[in-house]
Amino acid sequence: MENKPIGVFDSGIGGLTVLKEIMEVLPNEDIVYFGDTARVPYGPRSKETVTKYTFQCINFLLTKNIKAIVIACNTATARSLKLAQEKYDVPIIGVVEAGAKTAVNVTKNKRVGVIGTEGTINSKAYETEIGKIDSNINTIGKPCPLFVPIVEEGWADTDISYMAASRYLNDLKDKNIDALVLGCTHYPLLMNTISKVMGSSVTLVNPARETAKDLKNVLMKENLLRDQNDNPKYEYYVSDGPDKFKQIGENFLKKEIDNINLVEIHKY
């Protein structure tokens, strides 16, 4: 059982920020990644639609004989994690709880900003999770819907991204926050731009690292951790645009993506 791969999925390419951390924290694990690039972004869609897409992604990953699943998408985590955990027998974790824990640990003035898709911010998922840990923290959410297509276009470090970030984030700068959760897996690809806009007094929180650590803890608890693997296998699947995914993905992962396939996800 422990030799089975881990399944990871996201609405597009952003989940590679989580995948990269999992590769480092769990170097012995085989991983199957699916990016739903045909239907990105999930953020503006209804809870019902996001849940439907989430279940289709999980159904596909289950055909790959996986042992655990990471929902590497904040919107899908916020909308569908609990429903997925109730529906499926494999361990499933998301990214919101990990980001919330990190934000609580780094804030000094108990004023935390959260940026994400409309779906994530409107769900108040981060506000709820942060409040469970420390009810005295004031959490301020801000949707930034253009960030996902900017990343998907490969425009992360451009004047376009800086102008968008300035327009979105000036409100949060006025709120005296000292921690900012990057509440979408695409957003760490904009880390440099966001940091320039927010300044050095604001700590940027990337939930990806903590998600990888949470996954390791789950695998250890369930006796699913793979102890040794000299040649871990990484498989990549997308629902559209494999060439574009390969180009942007290799630039971010700093490694070749040579095993990428197209999936008709609606069949699942």
C-alpha positions in Angstrom: 0.0 0.0 0.0 2.8 2.4 0.9 4.3 2.0 -2.6 1.2 3.5 -4.3 1.5 7.1 -5.6 0.1 10.3 -4.1 -2.5 12.1 -6.1 -2.4 15.9 -6.3 -4.8 18.1 -8.3 -5.5 21.8 -8.9 -7.6 23.9 -11.2 -4.5 24.6 -13.3 -0.8 25.1 -13.0 -0.8 26.8 -9.6 -0.8 23.4 -7.7 2.8 23.0 -8.8 3.7 25.2 -5.9 2.3 22.5 -3.6 3.8 19.7 -5.7 7.3 21.3 -5.5 7.1 21.3 -1.7 5.8 17.7 -1.6 8.7 16.6 -3.8 11.1 18.2 -1.2 9.4 17.0 2.0 8.6 13.5 0.6 11.4 12.7 -1.9 10.6 9.0 -1.9 7.0 9.2 -3.1 5.6 8.7 -6.6 3.2 11.4 -7.5 0.4 11.8 -10.0 -0.6 15.4 -10.7 -3.7 16.6 -12.5 -4.3 20.2 -13.6 -7.8 21.0 -14.7 -6.5 23.6 -17.2 -9.6 23.4 -19.4 -11.8 24.8 -16.7 -9.5 27.2 -14.8 -10.2 29.3 -12.8 -12.5 27.7 -10.2 -12.8 30.9 -8.2 -15.9 32.5 -9.9 -17.9 29.2 -10.1 -20.7 28.1 -7.8 -20.1 25.7 -4.9 -22.1 23.1 -6.7 -19.9 23.4 -9.9 -16.7 23.4 -7.9 -17.8 20.3 -6.0 -18.7 18.5 -9.2 -15.2 19.4 -10.7 -13.5 18.3 -7.4 -15.2 14.9 -7.5 -14.3 14.4 -11.2 -10.7 15.2 -10.4 -10.7 12.7 -7.5 -12.4 10.1 -9.6 -9.7 10.4 -12.2 -6.9 10.1 -9.7 -8.5 7.0 -8.1 -8.0 5.3 -11.5 -4.2 5.7 -10.9 -4.4 3.6 -7.7 -3.3 6.4 -5.4 -3.0 6.1 -1.6 -3.8 9.7 -0.6 -5.0 12.9 -2.3 -4.0 16.6 -1.9 -6.5 19.2 -3.0 -3.9 21.7 -4.1 -6.5 24.4 -4.8 -7.8 26.8 -2.2 -11.2 27.2 -3.9 -11.8 23.4 -4.1 -10.6 23.0 -0.5 -12.9 25.8 0.8 -15.9 24.5 -1.2 -15.5 20.8 -1.2 -12.9 19.3 1.2 -15.4 18.1 3.9 -17.7 16.7 1.3 -14.9 14.8 -0.4 -13.6 13.5 2.9 -17.1 12.1 3.6 -17.5 10.6 0.2 -14.1 8.9 -0.4 -12.2 6.3 1.7 -8.7 7.5 0.9 -7.0 10.3 3.1 -7.7 13.7 1.6 -6.2 17.0 2.7 -6.5 20.5 1.5 -4.4 23.7 1.7 -6.5 26.1 3.8 -5.8 24.7 7.3 -2.1 24.7 6.7 -2.1 28.3 5.6 -4.3 29.4 8.5 -1.9 27.7 11.0 1.1 29.5 9.5 -0.6 32.9 9.5 -1.4 32.6 13.2 2.2 31.7 14.0 3.7 34.7 12.1 1.4 37.6 12.9 2.5 39.9 15.7 -0.3 42.5 15.6 -3.1 39.9 15.0 -4.1 41.5 11.7 -3.9 39.1 8.9 -4.8 39.6 5.2 -5.9 36.9 2.9 -5.9 37.1 -0.9 -7.5 34.5 -3.1 -10.2 33.8 -5.7 -13.7 35.1 -5.3 -14.8 31.6 -4.2 -12.2 31.3 -1.5 -12.7 34.7 -0.1 -16.5 34.6 -0.1 -16.4 31.2 1.6 -14.6 32.8 4.6 -12.7 29.5 4.9 -9.5 31.1 6.1 -11.3 33.4 8.5 -13.0 30.4 10.0 -9.8 28.3 10.4 -7.8 31.2 11.8 -10.6 32.0 14.2 -10.6 28.4 15.5 -6.9 28.8 16.5 -7.1 32.4 17.8 -10.4 34.2 17.9 -8.6 37.5 18.6 -7.1 37.7 15.1 -8.7 40.1 12.7 -8.8 38.5 9.2 -9.3 40.7 6.2 -10.0 39.0 2.8 -9.5 40.5 -0.7 -10.4 38.7 -3.9 -7.8 39.1 -6.7 -9.4 37.3 -9.7 -7.0 38.5 -12.3 -4.0 36.9 -10.6 -4.8 33.4 -11.9 -5.0 34.2 -15.6 -1.9 36.4 -15.3 0.0 33.4 -13.9 -1.5 31.0 -16.5 -0.3 33.4 -19.3 3.2 33.3 -17.9 3.2 37.0 -16.9 4.2 36.6 -13.3 7.0 39.2 -13.2 5.8 41.8 -15.6 4.4 45.3 -15.5 1.0 43.8 -15.9 1.3 41.8 -12.8 2.6 44.8 -10.8 -0.2 47.1 -11.9 -2.8 44.5 -11.0 -1.2 43.8 -7.6 -1.0 47.5 -6.8 -4.6 48.0 -7.6 -5.7 45.0 -5.6 -3.4 45.3 -2.6 -3.4 49.0 -1.8 -6.6 48.5 0.3 -4.9 45.9 2.4 -1.8 48.1 2.9 -4.1 50.6 4.6 -5.4 47.9 7.0 -2.1 47.6 8.9 -1.8 43.9 8.4 1.6 42.3 9.1 0.9 38.9 7.5 -0.6 38.1 4.1 -1.8 34.6 3.2 -1.4 33.7 -0.5 -4.7 31.9 -0.5 -4.5 30.5 -4.0 -1.8 28.1 -5.2 -1.1 30.3 -8.2 -0.1 33.3 -6.1 3.3 32.1 -4.9 4.4 32.5 -8.5 3.6 36.2 -8.0 5.6 36.3 -4.7 8.2 38.8 -6.0 5.6 41.2 -7.3 3.4 41.0 -4.2 6.4 41.5 -2.0 7.3 44.7 -3.9 3.8 46.1 -3.4 3.3 45.1 0.2 6.8 46.0 1.5 9.1 44.3 4.0 6.9 44.8 7.0 4.4 42.3 5.8 5.2 38.5 6.0 3.9 36.6 3.0 2.4 33.2 4.0 2.7 30.4 1.4 0.5 27.4 2.6 2.3 25.0 0.3 5.1 24.1 2.6 2.8 23.4 5.6 0.5 21.4 3.3 3.4 19.1 2.4 4.3 18.7 6.1 0.6 17.9 6.9 0.6 15.3 4.2 3.7 13.7 5.6 2.1 13.5 9.0 -1.0 11.9 7.6 1.0 9.3 5.7 3.0 8.5 8.9 -0.2 8.2 10.9 -1.8 5.8 8.4 1.4 3.8 7.9 1.5 4.9 4.2 4.9 6.6 4.2 7.3 5.2 1.6 10.8 4.8 3.2 12.9 4.2 0.1 12.6 4.9 -3.6 15.7 5.4 -5.7 13.8 6.6 -8.8 10.5 8.4 -7.8 8.0 8.7 -10.7 6.1 11.8 -11.5 3.2 11.7 -13.9 1.4 14.8 -15.1 -2.1 15.1 -16.6 -4.0 18.1 -17.8 -7.5 18.7 -19.4 -6.1 21.2 -21.9 -3.0 22.8 -23.3 -0.2 20.3 -22.3 2.5 22.3 -24.2 1.7 25.5 -22.3 1.6 23.6 -19.0 5.0 22.0 -19.8 6.6 25.3 -20.6 5.4 27.1 -17.5 5.6 24.1 -15.3 9.3 23.3 -16.1 10.2 27.0 -15.5 8.7 26.8 -12.0 9.7 23.3 -11.0 13.2 23.7 -12.4 13.0 20.2 -13.8 11.9 18.5 -17.0 8.2 17.5 -17.4 8.5 14.5 -19.7 5.4 12.5 -18.8 2.4 14.6 -19.5 -0.9 13.4 -20.9 -4.3 14.9 -21.9 -7.4 13.8 -20.0 -11.1 14.2 -20.9 -12.0 15.0 -17.4 -15.8 15.4 -17.9 -15.9 11.6 -18.4 -15.1 11.0 -14.8 
